[in-house]
Amino acid sequence: MVLPKDFRWRQAGSELGRGGQAAILPVEDAQGVLEGKWALKSLTSNASEKAYKRFYQEIEVIRSLDHPSVIRIVDYSKPDANFHYYVMEFHEGAKSLRKLIQSGNNPYYGSALTTLDLFKRLVEVIDVTSRRDVVHRDLSPANVLVLQNQSIKVIDFGLCQIEGGHAVTLADEGVGTMYYMAPECEAGAEREIDFRSDLYSAGKIAWSAITNQFAFSREALVFAGKSMQSMFAADPSTWHLHHIFEGTIRELPSNRFASSLDALRTCEKLEYVIKCGYPPLELLATRCPLCGFGEIQSHRNESIVKHPFRNSVEEVGIEPVQCDYCGFWLSVDNAKFTDTLGKRRQLESRR
């Protein structure tokens, strides 16, 4: 990329990236108004008309958003300019989540709480964009910049859709990154695209972050061979993230979180549950939920059960159990327990 003569911004290092019909350079303000290093993104000289429209739509959207987890624009060209660009904040040492996964130095790997924090920040961005009727449509590890303090910046709104406006997309063109875009964003899909499409992508990003793997096609695997219980059999704290995937990585938008607020509330519950060390549902049949050390012993077949809540024990389907360590008594509704656990195990892409 060659910057125009007498341009406000001068190159301050080698090219940061190039893809599609745009390139990014590190720059400094030659006028000295803004100190430090910044990142300049510009369209290539042979960019298509569609790329041009997307570029200025991206500028418009990012400028309308005011959130610490969204990249900030400090300067930009006008649509009738000869050189099309915008300048955004630059963070030394920041890496895309995609590069972190590839590097083997991924801070989210195997950590339920840090991954939950990442997901929460993504949902906060989705909440802000949805309030402005904007759908990113291309949330993926490549478009999540992770700073050295583990805060994030969502970048690249080039494929975003503005509700009520005209999406700059061909009718038969899929929108987004393969395996991260929601099914309704695929070529030929007829379902409506809204904030739930971004929630789907955020769920896939969270899965990639904690597993240090790139996402799989479709949805069923996250509840089967690639579930948290399968991927981290020795770390039950990660199993709680099922609640996140159950509300995001689903084929039908109607099966995802009904709002970003619902997703954030779930994040708050899970943070509490994980920090307090509560066992996941799969372990409740064997591990004491009170002390966490003892094992649950069934008294179902005993002729006389010394249980403090005798009346409840006599109800159909209610089983008396006791911790062999702390002595804590529980009355378990086996029908309810089995039904809930069964539904979790049967979640598939077309449910």
Secondary structure, 3 states (H helix, E strand, C coil): CCCCCCCCEEECCCCCEEECCEEEEEEEECCCCCCCEEEEEEECCCCCHHHHHHHHHHHHHHHHCCCCCECCEEEECCCCCCCCEEEEECCCCCEEHHHHHHHCCCCCCCCHHHHHHHHHHHHHHHHHHHHCCEECCCCCHHHEEECCCCCEEECCCCCCEECCCCCCCCCCCCCCCCCCCCHHHCCCCCCCCCHHHHHHHHHHHHHHHHHCCCCCCCCHHHHCCCCHHHHCCCCHHHHHHHHHHHCCCCCCHHHCCCCHHHHHHHHHHHHHHHHCCCCCHHHCCCECCCCCCCEEEECCCCCCCCCCCHHHHCCCCEEEEEECCCCCEEEEEHHHHHHHHHHHHCCCCCC
